[in-house]
Amino acid sequence: MKKQIFIMALAATALIACKEEKKDMDDVMDENAMETETVVEVEEEQPMTRTVSYSQEDAGTMQRDFEESVTVDQDGNVTNIKGWTVYSTVDKDITSLENANTANKMTAVQKLRTDFNSLKNSIPDYLNLRRVRRAVDDVDREISDFEELSTESNVSDRKMNRYLNNIGEAYDDLADEVARARKKYVENKEDAIEEYLEEVNDLDSGKTTEERYRDAREEYDEEMDQK
């Protein structure tokens, strides 16, 4: 009887030990599982590298942007720019400001400023050229000068009109640059696009994507004589 009790006790002890060992193994497995999940999370947070390549079809799209989006009349004046409707809005704002009476001039210049800021921040890619950007900056400067003049007292109508004319002339210059850019693009589009694509797709150069796009823009500007 004592021998049976002793054997049963040993069996119970062994069973408990097995359960404890299994529990320890389960804990280890749980810990490993948590570690694995953590590793996965870290891996998911790593930035992914994409290779972007441009084809002749993409180049054709860029060509059509300029030829189809910028409309000019027989005299070479820009009449419409698709996808940049604020260009026409600002043109109307300038006319409204020129025709506004003294009481309404401040409201008119505020609307012009708001719309022009929208224009500055939404230049289409195919128009984002040095000469166009400089013309935009010139208009911005003339509007700022007029805004500053508007805060002064006892300003003569003659001086006010001169500043208004400066805004209009600067905007006409912008229109000329847009038309000029379109003309140059149409004339040199094949060479410009070829140089642009060559730089963008030069994946063996060791350059980052940002550097390749920067160099592509420089090559493009050089071909288009926009410096």
C-alpha positions in Angstrom: 0.0 0.0 0.0 2.8 2.4 0.9 4.6 1.4 -2.2 1.5 2.3 -4.3 1.1 5.6 -2.6 4.7 6.4 -3.2 4.4 5.5 -6.9 1.3 7.6 -7.2 3.0 10.6 -5.6 5.9 10.3 -8.0 3.5 10.2 -10.9 1.7 13.3 -9.7 5.0 15.1 -9.2 6.1 14.1 -12.7 2.7 15.3 -14.1 3.0 18.6 -12.4 6.6 19.0 -13.6 5.5 18.3 -17.1 2.7 20.9 -16.9 5.2 23.5 -15.5 7.7 22.7 -18.2 4.9 23.0 -20.9 3.8 26.3 -19.3 7.4 27.6 -19.4 7.7 26.5 -23.1 4.4 28.2 -23.9 5.7 31.4 -22.2 8.8 31.2 -24.3 6.8 30.7 -27.4 4.6 33.6 -26.5 7.6 35.8 -26.0 9.1 34.7 -29.3 5.7 35.4 -31.0 5.7 39.0 -29.5 9.3 39.5 -30.7 8.3 38.3 -34.2 5.4 40.7 -34.3 7.6 43.5 -33.2 10.1 42.8 -35.9 7.3 42.7 -38.5 6.1 46.1 -37.3 9.6 47.6 -37.6 9.9 46.1 -41.1 6.6 47.6 -42.2 7.8 51.0 -41.1 10.9 50.9 -43.3 10.6 53.2 -46.3 9.9 51.5 -49.6 12.0 52.3 -52.6 10.2 52.7 -55.9 11.8 52.9 -59.4 10.0 55.4 -61.5 10.6 55.3 -65.2 9.1 57.5 -68.0 8.2 56.4 -71.4 7.7 58.1 -74.8 4.0 58.0 -74.0 4.6 60.1 -70.9 6.7 62.5 -73.0 3.8 62.8 -75.5 1.5 63.7 -72.6 3.8 66.5 -71.6 3.9 67.8 -75.1 0.1 67.8 -75.4 -0.2 69.7 -72.1 1.5 72.7 -73.6 0.1 72.5 -77.1 -3.5 71.8 -76.1 -3.8 73.6 -72.7 -2.4 77.0 -73.7 -4.5 78.7 -76.3 -3.2 81.7 -78.2 -4.8 84.0 -80.8 -3.5 85.1 -84.2 -1.4 87.8 -82.5 0.2 85.3 -80.2 -1.7 86.5 -77.1 -2.7 83.9 -74.5 -6.5 83.6 -74.4 -7.0 80.6 -72.2 -5.0 78.2 -70.1 -6.8 74.9 -69.3 -6.4 73.7 -65.7 -5.3 77.1 -64.6 -8.6 79.0 -64.6 -7.4 81.4 -61.9 -5.2 83.0 -64.6 -8.3 84.4 -66.3 -9.7 85.3 -62.9 -6.7 87.4 -61.9 -6.9 89.1 -65.3 -10.5 90.1 -64.5 -9.5 91.2 -61.0 -7.0 93.6 -62.4 -9.6 95.1 -64.7 -12.0 95.4 -61.8 -9.4 97.1 -59.7 -8.6 99.6 -62.5 -12.3 100.5 -62.8 -13.1 100.5 -59.1 -13.9 103.8 -57.4 -12.0 105.0 -54.3 -14.5 103.4 -51.9 -14.2 100.0 -53.5 -10.5 99.9 -54.4 -9.5 98.3 -51.1 -12.0 95.4 -51.5 -10.9 95.0 -55.1 -7.2 94.8 -54.2 -7.9 92.3 -51.5 -9.7 90.0 -54.0 -6.8 90.4 -56.4 -4.3 89.4 -53.7 -6.3 86.3 -52.7 -6.7 85.1 -56.3 -3.1 85.9 -57.2 -1.8 83.9 -54.2 -3.9 81.0 -55.6 -2.3 81.5 -59.0 1.2 81.5 -57.6 0.6 78.2 -55.8 -1.0 76.4 -58.7 1.3 76.9 -61.6 1.0 73.8 -63.9 4.1 71.6 -64.3 4.4 72.4 -67.9 4.5 76.2 -67.1 6.8 75.9 -64.2 9.7 77.5 -66.1 12.2 80.1 -64.9 11.0 82.9 -67.1 7.4 82.3 -66.2 8.2 82.2 -62.5 10.1 85.4 -62.8 7.2 87.1 -64.5 4.9 85.8 -61.7 7.3 87.3 -59.1 7.2 90.6 -61.0 3.4 90.8 -60.8 3.5 89.8 -57.1 5.9 92.7 -56.4 3.8 95.2 -58.3 0.7 94.1 -56.4 2.6 94.4 -53.1 3.7 98.0 -54.0 0.1 98.9 -54.7 -1.1 97.4 -51.4 1.5 99.5 -49.6 0.5 102.6 -51.5 -3.2 102.0 -50.6 -2.3 102.3 -46.9 -0.9 105.8 -47.4 -3.0 109.0 -47.0 -3.3 111.8 -49.5 -2.1 109.7 -52.5 -2.8 111.4 -55.8 -5.0 109.7 -58.4 -2.1 110.1 -60.9 0.2 108.1 -58.7 -2.4 105.5 -57.9 -3.1 105.0 -61.6 0.6 104.7 -62.3 0.9 101.8 -59.8 -2.2 100.2 -61.3 -0.7 100.4 -64.7 2.4 98.7 -63.4 0.3 95.8 -62.3 -1.4 95.6 -65.7 1.9 95.8 -67.6 3.5 93.1 -65.4 0.6 90.8 -66.0 0.8 91.5 -69.8 4.5 90.5 -69.5 3.5 87.2 -67.8 1.1 86.5 -70.7 3.9 87.2 -73.1 6.2 84.7 -71.2 3.5 82.0 -71.2 3.0 82.5 -75.0 6.8 82.6 -75.6 7.3 79.4 -73.5 4.6 77.6 -75.5 6.2 78.7 -78.8 9.7 77.6 -77.7 8.3 74.3 -76.4 6.5 73.5 -79.6 9.7 74.3 -81.6 12.1 72.4 -79.3 9.9 69.9 -77.7 11.5 66.8 -79.1 15.1 67.7 -78.0 13.9 69.0 -74.6 11.8 65.9 -73.8 14.7 63.6 -74.9 17.1 65.4 -72.6 14.6 65.4 -69.8 13.8 61.7 -70.1 17.4 60.8 -70.4 18.2 62.3 -67.0 15.1 61.0 -65.3 15.6 57.5 -66.5 19.4 57.4 -65.8 19.0 54.8 -63.0 22.7 53.8 -63.2 24.0 57.2 -62.4 24.0 56.6 -58.7 21.9 59.8 -58.2 18.9 59.9 -55.9 15.4 60.4 -57.5 15.5 64.1 -56.4 18.9 64.7 -58.0 17.8 63.1 -61.2 14.7 65.3 -61.4 16.8 68.3 -60.6 19.3 67.5 -63.3 16.4 66.7 -65.7 14.9 70.1 -65.1 18.2 71.8 -65.7 18.7 70.0 -69.0 15.1 70.8 -70.0 15.6 74.5 -69.2 18.8 74.6 -71.2 17.1 73.1 -74.2 14.2 75.4 -73.9 16.5 78.4 -73.5 14.7 79.5 -70.3 17.8 80.6 -68.4 
